[in-house]
Amino acid sequence: MITNGFKKMLAEANAVIETTSVQDALGLVGDSNVAFIDIRETVERQQTGSVQGAVHAPRGLLEFIADPEGPMHNDVFASGKKLLLFCASGGRSALAAKTLQDMGLDNVAHIAGGYAAWREAGGPVEE
């Protein structure tokens, strides 16, 4: 029996992570101190595109990509830039932001509403 379900995990994550509104995130486009991180699966990106210039780090591989000792490490995670994570609607990115915080990164936030909110707000995308 599940004793710590996704709703509880999301509530716990949201209580300790930083959430950025889509409007605030739009204001960070082009900021060299910010990296947008798409944690969705490859097929999702292929079907709907992504935030323009976003780094792809699927949630299932996130720990291996974020850790400098990981076999798939991406230097953006060690860059000191603000990392703005997003998924389709905001749930997975909240959990991923908490995971990165648990790993020791303190420069992490996620975008409320995810990629759906980004597209709805007219944010720049690449197909």
KAJO-V33615 format. One record per residue. N is the residue number from 1. RES is the residue in three letters. SS is DSSP state (helix for helix, strand for strand, loop for the rest). PHI is phi as a letter, one per 20 degrees, with the letter a starting at -180 (* if undefined). BURIAL is # if it has 24 or more other C-alpha atoms within 12 Angstrom, else .. Layout:
# KAJO-V33615
n = [N;N]
res = [RES;RES]
ss = [SS;SS]
phi = [PHI;PHI]
burial = [BURIAL;BURIAL]
This chain:
# KAJO-V33615
n = [1;2;3;4;5;6;7;8;9;10;11;12;13;14;15;16;17;18;19;20;21;22;23;24;25;26;27;28;29;30;31;32;33;34;35;36;37;38;39;40;41;42;43;44;45;46;47;48;49;50;51;52;53;54;55;56;57;58;59;60;61;62;63;64;65;66;67;68;69;70;71;72;73;74;75;76;77;78;79;80;81;82;83;84;85;86;87;88;89;90;91;92;93;94;95;96;97;98;99;100;101;102;103;104;105;106;107;108;109;110;111;112;113;114;115;116;117;118;119;120;121;122;123;124;125;126;127]
res = [MET;ILE;THR;ASN;GLY;PHE;LYS;LYS;MET;LEU;ALA;GLU;ALA;ASN;ALA;VAL;ILE;GLU;THR;THR;SER;VAL;GLN;ASP;ALA;LEU;GLY;LEU;VAL;GLY;ASP;SER;ASN;VAL;ALA;PHE;ILE;ASP;ILE;ARG;GLU;THR;VAL;GLU;ARG;GLN;GLN;THR;GLY;SER;VAL;GLN;GLY;ALA;VAL;HIS;ALA;PRO;ARG;GLY;LEU;LEU;GLU;PHE;ILE;ALA;ASP;PRO;GLU;GLY;PRO;MET;HIS;ASN;ASP;VAL;PHE;ALA;SER;GLY;LYS;LYS;LEU;LEU;LEU;PHE;CYS;ALA;SER;GLY;GLY;ARG;SER;ALA;LEU;ALA;ALA;LYS;THR;LEU;GLN;ASP;MET;GLY;LEU;ASP;ASN;VAL;ALA;HIS;ILE;ALA;GLY;GLY;TYR;ALA;ALA;TRP;ARG;GLU;ALA;GLY;GLY;PRO;VAL;GLU;GLU]
ss = [loop;loop;loop;loop;loop;helix;helix;helix;helix;helix;helix;helix;helix;helix;helix;helix;loop;strand;strand;strand;loop;helix;helix;helix;helix;helix;loop;loop;loop;loop;loop;loop;loop;strand;strand;strand;strand;strand;loop;loop;loop;helix;helix;helix;helix;helix;helix;helix;loop;strand;strand;loop;loop;loop;strand;strand;loop;loop;helix;helix;helix;helix;helix;helix;helix;helix;loop;loop;loop;loop;loop;loop;loop;loop;helix;helix;helix;helix;loop;loop;loop;strand;strand;strand;strand;strand;loop;loop;loop;loop;helix;helix;helix;helix;helix;helix;helix;helix;helix;helix;helix;helix;loop;loop;loop;loop;loop;strand;strand;strand;strand;loop;loop;helix;helix;helix;helix;helix;helix;helix;loop;loop;loop;loop;strand;strand;loop]
phi = [*;f;d;c;f;f;f;f;f;f;f;f;f;f;f;c;d;e;d;d;f;f;f;f;f;g;f;e;g;n;f;f;e;c;c;e;c;e;e;f;f;g;f;f;f;f;e;c;n;b;f;g;n;f;e;e;b;g;g;f;d;g;f;f;e;f;f;g;e;f;f;d;g;d;g;g;f;d;e;n;f;f;d;d;e;b;c;f;c;o;f;f;f;f;f;f;f;f;g;f;f;f;e;o;e;d;d;d;b;c;e;f;n;m;f;f;f;f;f;f;e;n;f;f;c;c;e]
burial = [.;.;.;.;.;.;.;.;.;.;.;.;#;#;.;.;#;#;#;#;#;#;.;.;#;#;.;.;#;.;.;.;.;#;#;#;#;#;#;#;#;.;.;.;#;.;.;.;#;#;#;#;.;#;#;#;#;#;#;.;#;#;#;.;#;#;#;.;.;.;.;.;.;#;.;#;#;.;.;.;.;#;#;#;#;#;#;#;#;#;#;#;#;#;#;#;#;#;#;#;#;.;.;.;#;.;#;#;#;#;#;#;#;#;#;#;#;#;#;.;.;.;#;#;.;.;.]
